[in-house]
Amino acid sequence: KFNDDYLGRALDAVEPHLEMIWLEIVIRAFEHYDIDVSVIFYDLTAFIMMGEYKDSQLVSFGFAHNTPMDKRKVKLAGNVAQDSGILLAWAGLPGQTADMATVEENLSRLEQVFNRRQRPKDGTLIVGDRAMLNSRLAVIYDTQKDSGLYYLCGLEPRDKAHKDLLADLSVQDLRANYLTGKMGHRYWGVKRPITFTYENEETGEKTQVTHTALVVFSEATHRSWRKKYIKQLRALSTQLQEEVKDKLNQPYWRTVKTIRRSVQSRLNKSPVGKAMQVDVWGQPGAVQMEWRVDRTVLHEMCRLKGRYLLVTDHPNLSALEMLETYKDKDKAEKRFRVAKGVLRVRPIYLHKDERISAMLLVNMIALLVYSLAERRCQRNGLKITGRQMLYEFGSL
């Protein structure tokens, strides 16, 4: 008797109570299994939805990493504990929602959970990517310190002061502070104070907070960019040879002005055109050209590649702890991949926003059970993934 109609009506009945149901389940689970919530990773993902959904407030077009722009989607904002990647809190959001617009609401969601559960003695660190931090959010995060909520985020520098902070450190200063750890690649980093200034548009009031930034240098990323630029310069050199030099002094390619215009067009279209110096000279019908890489320009293009900023308001994190914790944030994306692929709850085609939200709850409960079972296996000496565990039960 459990057909689509029964399922739909069940989802309708569940939807008004989503938050209460989830809180009751997740708080009991975290207490029973003693899940550590001292570090939480916050991230967003998107579920692709098939169909038009003309009247939906939830399903819409929007940007999401690794998903096509021409597909409607529902976004999921999730908080995952560093301890085994257990989901703590989540919300379904419209597909067009920007990551940065979700941070404040997410802090309120976590507050609901911590009002029902004892907080860690040393507080909770919320880790987010570069889309989770700007001057306004830094001020908001700062107000949470007294309640034991701290943040660690990457920062896309937009203010001049923040760009200068990234650029002013010399290579020698960075390489004097090697960060050893479990990360596999070589990193260097220097801690510096960083100031955020936010002006309230309505009142004109300015608020200023100072936190801690870590300027990180990744040797692997720097080399990768340098190799990419060199490959592009070689391709540009080949293009200049085949498309310009080989045609010199043929009809329509006989004057310096014509050749320079053709060369400049190709330099403008190339991402490394500014690092290539081209000389063209001679009389009509006897034009010559040569080119070379401007190493000073290439060095300047590469100088900041591999550098990025991590920022926190936590008072006691070392440079290595900041980097290692931030590098561990892919735990959230790994859990999202499980919800999308391993757990065969979907696809079920629903048309009402209420039913979609309730179906997300079913997905998240399934993910919670999966993650807890995987953790329990591994804590008891079974070195298997959740996927392997499900396979073992397949015959049942």
C-alpha positions as CSV (number, residue, x, y, z in Angstrom):
1,K,0.0,0.0,0.0
2,F,3.0,2.3,0.3
3,N,2.7,4.1,-3.1
4,D,3.5,7.6,-4.3
5,D,0.2,9.0,-2.8
6,Y,0.9,7.6,0.6
7,L,4.5,8.9,0.5
8,G,3.3,12.4,-0.6
9,R,0.8,12.6,2.2
10,A,3.4,11.4,4.7
11,L,5.8,14.2,3.6
12,D,3.0,16.7,3.9
13,A,2.4,15.7,7.5
14,V,6.1,15.8,8.3
15,E,7.0,19.1,6.8
16,P,5.6,21.5,9.5
17,H,7.7,19.7,12.1
18,L,11.1,19.4,10.2
19,E,13.2,21.4,12.7
20,M,11.7,19.7,15.8
21,I,12.1,16.2,14.3
22,W,15.7,16.8,13.3
23,L,16.7,18.4,16.6
24,E,15.3,15.5,18.6
25,I,17.1,13.0,16.5
26,V,20.5,14.7,16.1
27,I,20.9,15.8,19.7
28,R,20.1,12.3,20.9
29,A,22.6,10.8,18.4
30,F,25.4,13.2,19.2
31,E,25.0,12.6,23.0
32,H,24.6,8.8,22.6
33,Y,27.8,8.5,20.5
34,D,29.6,11.3,22.2
35,I,30.4,13.2,19.0
36,D,33.0,15.9,19.4
37,V,31.6,19.3,18.1
38,S,34.7,21.4,18.8
39,V,35.3,21.8,15.0
40,I,32.4,22.1,12.5
41,F,32.7,22.5,8.7
42,Y,30.1,24.6,7.0
43,D,29.4,24.3,3.3
44,L,26.7,24.4,0.6
45,T,25.9,21.9,-2.1
46,A,23.2,21.7,-4.8
47,F,20.7,19.0,-5.8
48,I,19.8,19.1,-9.5
49,M,16.0,19.1,-10.0
50,M,14.4,17.9,-13.3
51,G,11.2,19.7,-14.4
52,E,10.0,23.3,-14.7
53,Y,8.7,24.0,-11.1
54,K,7.1,27.3,-12.3
55,D,5.5,28.1,-8.9
56,S,8.3,26.9,-6.7
57,Q,10.0,29.2,-4.2
58,L,12.7,26.6,-3.6
59,V,13.7,25.2,-7.0
60,S,15.4,27.8,-9.2
61,F,18.4,28.5,-11.3
62,G,21.6,29.6,-9.6
63,F,25.3,29.1,-9.4
64,A,26.8,26.1,-7.6
65,H,30.2,24.5,-8.1
66,N,30.4,21.5,-10.3
67,T,26.7,21.8,-11.4
68,P,25.4,23.0,-14.8
69,M,24.1,26.6,-14.9
70,D,21.1,25.6,-17.1
71,K,19.6,23.2,-14.5
72,R,17.2,24.1,-11.7
73,K,18.4,23.2,-8.3
74,V,17.8,23.2,-4.6
75,K,20.7,24.1,-2.3
76,L,21.6,22.4,0.9
77,A,23.5,24.2,3.7
78,G,25.1,21.7,6.0
79,N,27.2,21.7,9.2
80,V,29.4,18.6,9.5
81,A,31.5,17.7,12.6
82,Q,35.2,17.1,12.1
83,D,34.6,14.0,14.2
84,S,33.8,11.4,11.4
85,G,31.9,13.9,9.3
86,I,28.6,13.6,11.2
87,L,25.9,16.0,10.1
88,L,24.9,18.4,12.9
89,A,22.6,21.0,11.3
90,W,21.3,21.7,7.8
91,A,18.7,23.7,5.8
92,G,17.2,23.5,2.3
93,L,17.6,26.8,0.4
94,P,16.4,28.2,-2.9
95,G,18.8,27.4,-5.8
96,Q,19.8,31.1,-6.4
97,T,21.0,31.6,-2.7
98,A,24.5,33.0,-2.5
99,D,26.8,31.3,0.0
100,M,27.7,34.5,1.8
101,A,24.0,35.3,2.4
102,T,23.5,32.1,4.5
103,V,26.1,32.6,7.2
104,E,24.1,34.7,9.7
105,E,21.1,32.3,9.5
106,N,23.4,29.3,9.9
107,L,24.8,30.8,13.1
108,S,21.2,31.0,14.4
109,R,20.6,27.3,13.4
110,L,23.7,26.3,15.4
111,E,22.6,28.3,18.3
112,Q,19.3,26.3,18.4
113,V,21.3,23.1,18.6
114,F,23.7,24.3,21.3
115,N,20.8,25.6,23.4
116,R,19.8,21.9,23.6
117,R,23.2,20.4,24.0
118,Q,26.2,21.2,26.3
119,R,28.8,23.3,24.5
120,P,32.4,22.2,24.4
121,K,34.5,23.7,27.2
122,D,36.9,25.5,24.7
123,G,34.2,26.5,22.3
124,T,33.3,25.5,18.8
125,L,35.3,26.5,15.7
126,I,33.2,26.9,12.5
127,V,35.3,26.4,9.3
128,G,34.1,27.9,6.0
129,D,35.6,28.6,2.6
130,R,36.4,32.0,1.0
131,A,32.7,32.5,0.1
132,M,31.9,32.7,3.8
133,L,33.8,35.9,4.9
134,N,33.7,39.6,4.3
135,S,34.0,42.7,6.5
136,R,30.3,42.5,7.6
137,L,30.5,38.8,8.5
138,A,33.7,39.3,10.4
139,V,31.9,41.8,12.6
140,I,29.0,39.3,13.0
141,Y,31.4,36.4,13.9
142,D,33.1,38.7,16.4
143,T,29.8,39.0,18.4
144,Q,29.7,35.2,18.8
145,K,32.9,34.9,20.7
146,D,31.3,35.4,24.1
147,S,29.0,32.4,23.4
148,G,31.9,30.2,22.4
149,L,31.5,30.3,18.7
150,Y,34.7,31.1,16.7
151,Y,35.4,31.0,13.0
152,L,38.2,30.0,10.6
153,C,37.7,31.0,6.9
154,G,39.6,31.7,3.8
155,L,39.5,35.3,2.6
156,E,39.3,36.6,-1.0
157,P,41.1,39.9,-0.5
158,R,39.0,42.8,-1.9
159,D,40.1,45.7,0.3
160,K,43.5,47.3,-0.5
161,A,44.7,46.7,3.0
162,H,44.0,43.0,2.7
163,K,45.6,42.8,-0.7
164,D,48.7,44.5,0.7
165,L,48.8,42.1,3.6
166,L,49.0,39.2,1.0
167,A,51.5,40.9,-1.2
168,D,53.9,42.8,1.1
169,L,55.5,39.7,2.7
170,S,58.7,38.8,0.9
171,V,59.4,35.2,-0.2
172,Q,62.2,35.2,2.3
173,D,59.8,36.1,5.2
174,L,57.4,33.3,4.1
175,R,60.1,30.6,3.7
176,A,61.4,31.3,7.2
177,N,58.2,29.8,8.6
178,Y,57.8,26.2,7.3
179,L,54.6,24.5,8.4
180,T,55.3,20.8,8.9
181,G,52.3,18.5,9.2
182,K,50.2,15.7,7.7
183,M,49.2,17.5,4.5
184,G,51.5,15.9,2.0
185,H,52.6,19.2,0.3
186,R,55.0,21.9,1.4
187,Y,53.5,25.0,3.0
188,W,54.9,28.1,4.6
189,G,52.9,30.6,6.6
190,V,53.2,33.9,8.6
191,K,50.6,35.1,11.1
192,R,49.6,38.8,11.0
193,P,46.8,40.9,12.5
194,I,44.0,41.8,10.1
195,T,41.5,44.5,10.5
196,F,37.9,44.6,9.1
197,T,35.9,47.8,8.9
198,Y,32.2,47.6,8.2
199,E,29.9,50.6,7.7
200,N,26.2,50.2,8.3
201,E,24.5,51.6,5.2
202,E,21.4,52.7,7.2
203,T,23.0,54.4,10.2
204,G,26.4,55.2,8.7
205,E,28.0,53.7,11.9
206,K,31.4,52.1,11.4
207,T,32.5,49.0,13.3
208,Q,36.1,47.8,13.3
209,V,37.4,44.4,14.5
210,T,40.9,42.9,14.5
211,H,41.4,39.2,14.0
212,T,44.3,36.9,13.1
213,A,45.3,36.2,9.5
214,L,47.7,33.5,8.2
215,V,49.4,34.3,4.9
216,V,50.0,30.8,3.4
217,F,52.4,30.0,0.6
218,S,51.8,26.7,-1.2
219,E,54.9,25.6,-3.2
220,A,52.9,23.1,-5.3
221,T,50.3,25.7,-6.3
222,H,53.0,28.2,-7.2
223,R,54.8,25.7,-9.4
224,S,51.5,24.6,-11.0
225,W,50.8,28.2,-12.0
226,R,54.3,28.8,-13.3
227,K,54.1,25.6,-15.5
228,K,50.7,26.7,-16.7
229,Y,52.1,30.2,-17.7
230,I,55.1,28.6,-19.4
231,K,52.9,26.3,-21.4
232,Q,50.7,29.2,-22.5
233,L,53.8,31.2,-23.5
234,R,55.0,28.3,-25.7
235,A,51.6,28.1,-27.3
236,L,51.6,31.9,-27.9
237,S,55.1,31.6,-29.4
238,T,53.9,28.9,-31.8
239,Q,50.9,31.0,-32.7
240,L,53.1,34.0,-33.5
241,Q,55.4,31.8,-35.7
242,E,52.7,30.0,-37.6
243,E,50.1,32.8,-37.9
244,V,52.3,35.8,-38.4
245,K,56.0,35.3,-39.0
246,D,55.5,32.6,-41.6
247,K,53.3,35.0,-43.6
248,L,55.7,38.0,-43.5
249,N,56.0,39.9,-46.7
250,Q,53.3,38.0,-48.5
251,P,50.3,39.9,-49.9
252,Y,48.4,41.8,-47.1
253,W,51.4,41.1,-44.7
254,R,54.0,43.6,-46.1
255,T,53.9,46.6,-43.7
256,V,55.1,47.1,-40.1
257,K,51.7,48.6,-39.2
258,T,49.8,45.6,-40.4
259,I,52.1,43.1,-38.7
260,R,52.0,45.0,-35.4
261,R,48.2,45.1,-35.4
262,S,48.0,41.4,-36.0
263,V,50.6,40.7,-33.3
264,Q,48.8,42.9,-30.8
265,S,45.5,41.2,-31.5
266,R,47.0,37.8,-30.5
267,L,48.8,39.2,-27.4
268,N,45.5,40.8,-26.2
269,K,43.7,37.4,-26.5
270,S,46.3,35.4,-24.7
271,P,46.3,35.2,-20.8
272,V,50.1,35.6,-20.9
273,G,50.3,38.2,-23.7
274,K,51.7,40.9,-21.4
275,A,54.7,38.8,-20.7
276,M,55.7,38.5,-24.4
277,Q,57.7,41.3,-26.0
278,V,57.5,41.4,-29.8
279,D,59.6,43.6,-32.0
280,V,58.6,44.4,-35.6
281,W,60.7,46.5,-38.0
282,G,61.8,47.0,-41.6
283,Q,60.6,48.4,-44.9
284,P,57.4,47.4,-46.7
285,G,58.1,44.0,-48.3
286,A,61.1,43.4,-46.1
287,V,59.5,43.3,-42.6
288,Q,61.2,41.3,-39.8
289,M,60.1,40.3,-36.4
290,E,61.3,38.6,-33.2
291,W,59.9,38.0,-29.7
292,R,61.1,37.0,-26.3
293,V,59.6,36.4,-22.8
294,D,59.9,39.4,-20.4
295,R,61.1,37.5,-17.3
296,T,60.4,40.4,-15.0
297,V,56.8,40.5,-16.0
298,L,56.5,36.7,-15.8
299,H,58.1,36.8,-12.3
300,E,55.5,39.4,-11.2
301,M,52.6,37.3,-12.6
302,C,53.8,34.3,-10.6
303,R,54.8,36.1,-7.4
304,L,51.4,35.9,-5.6
305,K,50.4,32.6,-7.1
306,G,50.2,30.0,-4.3
307,R,49.5,32.6,-1.7
308,Y,46.2,32.9,0.1
309,L,44.7,34.2,3.4
310,L,43.2,32.2,6.3
311,V,41.5,34.3,9.0
312,T,40.3,33.4,12.5
313,D,39.1,35.1,15.7
314,H,40.1,32.1,17.8
315,P,42.7,33.3,20.4
316,N,44.8,30.1,20.6
317,L,45.1,28.5,17.2
318,S,48.7,28.1,16.0
319,A,49.6,28.6,12.3
320,L,49.8,24.9,11.7
321,E,46.5,24.2,13.4
322,M,44.8,26.9,11.2
323,L,46.2,25.3,8.1
324,E,45.6,21.7,9.0
325,T,42.0,22.3,10.2
326,Y,41.2,24.3,7.0
327,K,42.6,21.6,4.8
328,D,40.3,19.1,6.5
329,K,37.1,21.0,5.4
330,D,36.5,18.6,2.5
331,K,34.8,16.4,5.0
332,A,31.6,18.3,4.3
333,E,31.8,17.8,0.6
334,K,32.5,14.1,1.0
335,R,29.3,13.7,3.1
336,F,27.3,15.6,0.5
337,R,28.6,13.2,-2.2
338,V,27.3,10.3,-0.1
339,A,23.9,11.9,0.1
340,K,23.9,12.4,-3.7
341,G,25.3,9.1,-4.8
342,V,25.6,6.2,-2.2
343,L,22.2,6.6,-0.5
344,R,19.6,5.6,-3.0
345,V,16.8,7.7,-1.5
346,R,16.5,9.7,-4.8
347,P,15.4,10.2,-7.5
348,I,11.8,10.7,-6.4
349,Y,9.9,13.4,-8.4
350,L,8.0,15.9,-6.2
351,H,6.3,19.1,-7.2
352,K,5.4,20.9,-3.9
353,D,8.1,22.8,-2.0
354,E,6.8,21.3,1.3
355,R,7.3,17.8,0.0
356,I,10.8,18.6,-1.3
357,S,11.8,20.0,2.1
358,A,10.4,16.9,3.9
359,M,12.3,14.7,1.4
360,L,15.5,16.5,2.2
361,L,14.9,15.5,5.9
362,V,14.6,11.9,4.8
363,N,17.9,12.2,3.0
364,M,19.6,13.8,6.0
365,I,18.4,11.2,8.4
366,A,19.7,8.5,6.0
367,L,23.0,10.3,5.9
368,L,23.2,10.6,9.7
369,V,22.5,6.8,10.1
370,Y,25.1,6.0,7.4
371,S,27.8,8.2,9.0
372,L,27.1,6.9,12.5
373,A,27.3,3.3,11.3
374,E,30.5,4.0,9.4
375,R,32.0,5.6,12.5
376,R,31.0,2.8,14.7
377,C,32.6,0.2,12.4
378,Q,35.8,2.1,12.2
379,R,35.9,2.7,16.0
380,N,35.6,-1.0,16.5
381,G,38.5,-2.0,14.3
382,L,36.6,-2.6,11.0
383,K,38.6,-0.6,8.4
384,I,35.7,-0.2,5.9
385,T,33.8,2.6,4.4
386,G,30.1,3.2,4.6
387,R,29.8,2.1,1.0
388,Q,31.5,-1.2,1.8
389,M,29.4,-1.7,4.8
390,L,26.2,-1.3,2.8
391,Y,27.5,-3.8,0.3
392,E,28.0,-6.4,3.1
393,F,24.3,-6.0,4.0
394,G,23.2,-6.2,0.3
395,S,22.3,-9.9,0.4
396,L,19.7,-9.1,3.2
